[in-house]
């Protein structure tokens, strides 16, 4: 009786797997048909010289970048991006017989919502190669970027990435890091990291980020991989593993005894791992507010010792503030007590600008009160940067020298549900790149 039952189960399982594979193939074919249709519709509109035809097919990134380029062009007395000689030479003349042929999908990821398509564009003027990258935005496939190929005078094939070209024209590159906690839904643990890190890091680099701050250090590993592998993963994408949030605070027994022995053993291993990962800034991400100043002094002594060991290893140690540090302990504001009882050479402060404002405190006020102590800042808004007007980023960045700023990190707690986390950090990057008050670098 068992053998027929087992056979039946296997038949059902095979049928189920076959149905799943068929469904996946059907979804891929549907996506390919949609994307192919977009390419054909785009060139039909271009051939008809329809105004703003790209706006019907492009993603927000493309549309907003084009608008920014047009705005910059309008302010120039000389030629700008859209009418420079090299750009004019690359135009197709928009004849009325544009046709995309030999369309081939180089990449299609339904789960991530990305695709890359190569094809040949035929017309009475010329025959050229194209490559389009697509993203799925708000449930619809949209063109994200266009790469054009042509042959130079020496017969060598040359590629021009439109989006990259526009961004180079718009912005001087800026050093920007992003806290990976912001995109924890796609890279927040070892499993997600193993699955998504290559694509996520590539996209962050394309957005303009130059560094990342980790938020998952455990047992000598970053997101489940060795420090050396984590460093390699970052650098292969053109990113610097600039900083890391870690947490090993004192337990009740250690706090009462003022004995840091076991805690410092943990920190010695963590310092070694972070040095191997190429991290420059090691940051305690959270600490409870003590009940007494006696316990507070013990905590300060502990932080000073961690900082001393980091400094001797060539690293910088800091504490990340939230809003609860502005509470009082026995009549003294806890953050002020910490500032006054930790050594500047051993402990810096990574102020979270959003949480400072939430605590009804002015970041610049604290820069003036403790100049030079804020080597790092978390740049954060309610959702994406600049949307709420809640945080005065212009004043914060204009007082960066007073703060002692060396690097800043973008962080998002979440969004309003209308966009995904990757789109959120992209918008944050675009905001910072567009602001004149944000310098290209604070580390030089």
C-alpha positions, 0 to 999 in steps of 0.5 A, a space after each residue: 500500500 505504501 508504494 502506490 501512495 508514494 508514487 502518487 505523491 511523487 506524481 503530484 509533486 512533479 506536476 506541481 513543480 512543472 506547473 510552477 516552472 510553466 508559470 515562471 516561464 509565462 511570467 517571463 514571456 509576459 515581461 519580455 512582451 511588455 518590454 519589447 512593446 515599450 521599445 517599439 512604442 518609444 521609437 514610434 513616438 520618436 519618429 513622430 517627433 512627439 514632445 516629451 515622448 520619453 516621459 511616457 516610458 521612462 522611470 522617475 530617475 530618468 525624467 528627474 535627471 533630464 529635467 535637472 539637465 534642462 534646468 542647468 542648460 537654461 542658465 548657461 550662456 554657452 552651450 549645455 549638455 543637450 546641444 554640445 557638439 559630441 551630443 549633436 553628433 550622436 543624434 539619430 536625426 529622428 527619421 520616420 523609419 526608426 525600427 528596433 530589430 534583433 532584440 535580445 534580453 541580456 538580463 531579466 530578474 522578475 523578483 528584483 524588477 530589473 532587465 537589460 535589453 540589447 538591440 539594433 536600431 535601423 533607420 534611413 540615416 544610420 544603423 546603431 546598437 543600443 542597450 536599455 536597462 529597465 526597472 519595475 516602478 510602481 508595478 510598471 516596467 520603465 526605462 531606467 537608462 540608455 547606452 548608445 554605441 557607435 564607431 569612432 574614426 579608428 574603427 573602435 566601438 565606443 559606448 556612451 551611458 546617457 544617465 551617467 553622462 547626464 549625472 557627470 554633467 550635473 554634479 561633481 561627485 560627492 562622498 556619500 555613505 548609506 546605512 544598510 539598515 535603510 534597505 534591510 528588507 533587501 540586505 538586512 541579514 546573512 540570507 538576504 545578503 548572500 542573495 542580493 548583495 551584488 545587485 544591491 551594491 551595484 545599484 547603490 554605486 550607480 546612485 552615487 554612493 561611495 561608502 556603506 555603513 554595516 548594521 549586521 556584525 555578529 560573531 566575527 562576520 559581516 552579514 554572514 561572511 568573513 571580514 575579508 569577503 565583506 571588504 571584497 564585496 564592497 570594493 568590487 562594486 566601487 564602495 568603501 566599507 567606511 563604518 559599522 554599527 556594533 553593540 556590546 554594552 555592559 550587562 547589569 553585573 558588569 555595570 555594578 562591578 566596573 569589571 569590563 574584562 569579558 566585554 573588552 575581550 569581545 571588543 578586541 575580536 570585533 576591532 580585529 574583524 573591523 580592521 580586516 574589513 577595512 572599516 575606519 569608524 566603529 560605532 556603538 549603535 545604542 546605549 541605555 540611559 543609566 539610572 544614576 551618574 555613578 553608572 553613567 561614569 562607568 559607561 563613560 570609562 568603558 567607552 573611553 577604553 574601547 576608544 583607546 583600543 580602537 585608536 591604537 588599532 588605527 580605527 576611530 570609535 564613536 557613539 550613535 545618538 538617538 533622542 533618549 540621550 537628551 534625558 536627564 540623569 540626576 539633574 544632568 543631561 545624559 549626552 552632555 555628561 557623556 561628552 564631558 566625561 569621554 576623551 575627545 581623542 578616544 570617542 567621537 559622536 555620530 549625531 543622528 540629525 533627525 533624532 536630535 530634532 525629534 528631541 527638540 534639540 538643535 544640531 548646530 547648537 551642539 556643534 557650537 557647544 562641543 566643536 570638533 566632536 562630531 566626526 560623523 553624522 547620520 543624515 535623516 529625515 522623516 522619510 526621504 531627505 528634504 521632503 518634510 522640511 523638518 530638518 535644517 540640512 543647509 544649516 547642518 552642512 554649513 556648520 560641518 567644519 565646526 562639527 569636525 565632520 569627516 563623513 556622513 551617512 544617509 539613513 532611512 527608518 522607512 517610507 510612506 509606503 508609496 515607494 520601496 527602500 531602494 527608491 528611497 535611498 536613491 532619492 536621498 542621493 539625488 537630493 544631496 547631489 543637487 544641494 550646493 551646500 553639500 561639499 564634494 568631500 569632508 574627509 580631505 
